[in-house]
Amino acid sequence: MTFAELRALHALIGTALDDIQRTYTASAAPHPLHPPDADPDGTSPPDFPSLSAPYDPSSPSEALLHDPAVARACARIVAAAGQLTAAVQNPFLTICDATMTYHLPACMRVLEASHVVEILREAGPDGLHVERIAARVPYPIDSRTLAHVLRLLATHHVLAERAPDVFANNRLSSYIDTGKSVAEILSNPDSKYADTDGVAAFVGLNTDELFKSSAYLADALLRLPEDRPPTRRPHQEGEGEEGGEEGEERALTFCSRLHRFGAAMRGSARWEGESGILDGFDWASLEPGALVVDVGGGVGSHAMRLARAFPALRFVVQDRARVCEMGREVWKVQFPGAVEGGRVVFQGHDFFDEQPRVAREADVFLLRVITHDWPDADVRRILGRLREVAKPGARLVVGEHVLGEACHLGGRGADGAWDWPLLANGGRASACGHYMDMTMLSMFNAQERTAREMRALWASAGWCVGEVRRAAGNGGFGYIVAEPAVELHQGRL
Ligand SMILES: C[S@@+](CC[C@H](N)C(=O)[O-])C[C@H]1O[C@@H](n2cnc3c(N)ncnc32)[C@H](O)[C@@H]1O
C-alpha cells in the first residue's frame, strides 16, 4: 500500500469524524422557536459515547448514533481503521491474530456465563478486584486465571482494567448486561435471559453451540492428513502381513509434527522484529570464549543466529535427545563445522533434572519460549535447577511475551506503558501475547506472564530480575534478564 493510500485512509477517518461531530453539534443548535436563554441547558452538544463508562441507551449521545449520517461515518471509520491496521501491522502479528482470535469468544463465554457483567454492575464504577469477582462467580475459578481472561477482554476494549487486577464494566461489557441482580440470576439461572433484550443470550448462544460448530466446520472443510486413512506402502520382502506400516505411519506423523514444530519455532522469531535475539541481551559484553547454555534450545535456530553474530561465543544446546539429534543434522547443513569442531554441543538433558557439570561454566542461561509452557511450580523447578549451578556473574536471559496490564500504573509512559489515550498495554497491538496466554492455559495449564508475575516467580527460584528488554515495534515479546539473587544481595551488603 502506498503512502498516498495510507494517507487517504487516515484522511477518511478525519472527515468521517468531522461528519459525526457536525451532527452532534447541530443537535444542540438553538431552535428558532426556542432561543438559548429560554433553554440554557439545551445548547451544549452531547459528546460521543464514552467507551470507559457503562452503556446508557437513554443518553442523547447513544441516540445520535442512529442518525443515518453518523451511522455511515462510523462504518467508514471502522472500515478505514481495519484496512489501515492490516496495512501497517507486522504481517506475522496479523497472521497470529487471525489464527488465535478463537480465544476471544472463549473469554466472552467466561464473561457471560459467569455473570461477571452483573457482578461488576453491582460493584459500581470503581470496579472490583479479581479475587472478589472470583468469589462471587458461581463456579470454582482460579482468580489469577480469571484475571488473565478479563485482561484479554480489556485488551480488546470489552471491560476496563482500572488498576492491576481491578476490573469494571465499560460501554461494551455493559452492553450484554441482563439488568438483573446476581441474586436473581443465581436463584433461577434458567431464566437469566427471560424478559431481557436478548444480547446476553446471543453471546451465550454464539460462544456455546456455534463456537463448537465452527470447529466442526473447519474439520469438515479440511480433512487434515492425520485424519486420512494411512497410505499403505507396497509390501516388502521379508515383512510379516502386519508389516508394522501403521506404526511407521504414526512415527512419520510424529516426525513430521516434530519438524513442523521446529520450523514453527523458527517462524516465531518474527515476534521479535529483524534483530530478534541479538537485541535481547548485551551479548557483546561477554568475554571471548564465554559459554551460552540454551536450555530447551530446540534445534538451535536462535543459538545459530547468535553464533553467526558473535564468533567468539560457545554454546551448549540442551533439549530432549530426539530433538538434539535433529539439531545436529540441521547444523551439519546450515553451519558446517560448528558442532564437529566442538564450538556448539547438543546435549540431551531434561531441564527438570540436576544440570550437568558443564552448566557450572555458563555465563548465560538462555531460555526462549520455555517458561510459558509450564505452570509456576514447574518454572520454579526449572529456574531453580539453573540457580543451583549458576556461577557468580552468570545471567539468566528469558525470551517470552511480557504481558502488560490494560491500566496505567502511576505515571503515563512508565514501565513500557503506551501513551494515553491508548491502553497501557497497547490494546489490540498486543493481542498476540494475550492469545498465546490462553493457548498456554488451555494446552498446558500454563500461561504468559506480566512483568510483575515474572519478577515474583523468578525471585522464588533465586533469580533477581533486572532489565526487561522489549523487542521494538512488536506485540509484546521481550527478554527478561536476571542475576542470581544471593549474589546481588551480597553485593549490596
Ligand atoms: C517452545 S520450544 C522452544 C525452542 C527454542 N528455545 C526456540 O525458541 O526456538 C520448547 C522446547 O523445549 C523442549 N523441551 C520440552 N520439555 C523439555 C524437557 N523436560 N527438557 C528439555 N527440553 C524440553 C522441547 O523439545 C522444545 O524444543
The ligand as an SDF file (V2000), in Angstrom:
LIG
                    3D

 27 29  0  0  0  0  0  0  0  0999 V2000
    8.6290  -23.8470   22.6030 C   0  0  0  0  0  0  0  0  0  0  0  0
   10.0330  -24.7730   22.2250 S   0  0  0  0  0  0  0  0  0  0  0  0
   11.2980  -23.5600   22.2510 C   0  0  0  0  0  0  0  0  0  0  0  0
   12.5150  -23.9540   21.4820 C   0  0  0  0  0  0  0  0  0  0  0  0
   13.6100  -22.8720   21.3920 C   0  0  0  0  0  0  0  0  0  0  0  0
   14.0050  -22.3780   22.6900 N   0  0  0  0  0  0  0  0  0  0  0  0
   13.1840  -21.7300   20.4900 C   0  0  0  0  0  0  0  0  0  0  0  0
   12.9470  -20.6230   20.9650 O   0  0  0  0  0  0  0  0  0  0  0  0
   13.0810  -21.9710   19.2800 O   0  0  0  0  0  0  0  0  0  0  0  0
   10.2560  -25.6850   23.7190 C   0  0  0  0  0  0  0  0  0  0  0  0
   11.4040  -26.6490   23.6820 C   0  0  0  0  0  0  0  0  0  0  0  0
   11.5260  -27.2480   24.9720 O   0  0  0  0  0  0  0  0  0  0  0  0
   11.8750  -28.6090   24.7780 C   0  0  0  0  0  0  0  0  0  0  0  0
   11.5100  -29.3640   25.9950 N   0  0  0  0  0  0  0  0  0  0  0  0
   10.2850  -29.7080   26.4220 C   0  0  0  0  0  0  0  0  0  0  0  0
   10.3600  -30.3820   27.5760 N   0  0  0  0  0  0  0  0  0  0  0  0
   11.6710  -30.4670   27.8880 C   0  0  0  0  0  0  0  0  0  0  0  0
   12.3810  -31.0300   28.9940 C   0  0  0  0  0  0  0  0  0  0  0  0
   11.7320  -31.6290   30.0010 N   0  0  0  0  0  0  0  0  0  0  0  0
   13.7170  -30.9150   29.0000 N   0  0  0  0  0  0  0  0  0  0  0  0
   14.3750  -30.2980   27.9920 C   0  0  0  0  0  0  0  0  0  0  0  0
   13.7520  -29.7460   26.9140 N   0  0  0  0  0  0  0  0  0  0  0  0
   12.4120  -29.8240   26.8810 C   0  0  0  0  0  0  0  0  0  0  0  0
   11.0890  -29.0010   23.5770 C   0  0  0  0  0  0  0  0  0  0  0  0
   11.6230  -30.1630   22.9690 O   0  0  0  0  0  0  0  0  0  0  0  0
   11.2130  -27.7640   22.7010 C   0  0  0  0  0  0  0  0  0  0  0  0
   12.3350  -27.8420   21.8560 O   0  0  0  0  0  0  0  0  0  0  0  0
  1  2  1  0
  2  3  1  0
  2 10  1  0
  3  4  1  0
  4  5  1  0
  5  6  1  0
  5  7  1  0
  7  8  2  0
  7  9  1  0
 10 11  1  0
 11 12  1  0
 11 26  1  0
 12 13  1  0
 13 14  1  0
 13 24  1  0
 14 15  1  0
 14 23  1  0
 15 16  2  0
 16 17  1  0
 17 18  1  0
 17 23  2  0
 18 19  1  0
 18 20  2  0
 20 21  1  0
 21 22  2  0
 22 23  1  0
 24 25  1  0
 24 26  1  0
 26 27  1  0
M  CHG  2   2   1   9  -1
M  END
$$$$
